[in-house]
Amino acid sequence: MAKTIVVCLVLCLVVGCVTEPIPQGYKGPLATLRDSGERVTDSKALFFCIDAIDGKRIKNSVGETLSTYRGSGFYMKPIFVARQVPADTDLVLTMRGSVEFAAPILAIANSGSAHHAERIVSVRLKPNGIYDVKGELKAEGSSVWLEDIATGERVGVPAAAK
């Protein structure tokens, strides 16, 4: 019982820090941002996701996957999130690429291969555009970027966090 209460409190704190990407009352055009990645094994996956928009944390694939498979031992199947965001307006996106493991002990045991990347970009998305977060995770030169699926072009320019 006490463990359940503690888990609920932790989840409430985490969820309380997450905001919706579309501001309340927004009626303008929308674009779609999709997280991506790949399942490497039953207990390891690569994630490329949006962590924050304009400095405010949002739901992403890492959080959804880890919370869904919490308590499942050494098994997880990545859940990739897509969300609509305001288009035709300036946004600052914090993107992340990371290697995630199903269990904390696996993360500790494999810390040498847990490559990561982070990038903050300023971008103005096209109305009805669809964009994927993509990247590479390597020992040297890991990177993450945003790609317009209609053109295959990388979008966004380096920005400072708001």
Secondary structure, DSSP 8 states (H G I E B T S, - for coil): -HHHHHHHHHHHHHHHT---SS-TT--S-EEEEE-EEEEEETTEEEEEEEEEETTEE---HHHHHHHHSTTSTT-------EEEEE-SSEEEEEEEEEEEESSHHHHHHTGGG--EEEEEEEEE--TT-EEEEEEE--SS--EEEEEETTT--EE-EE----
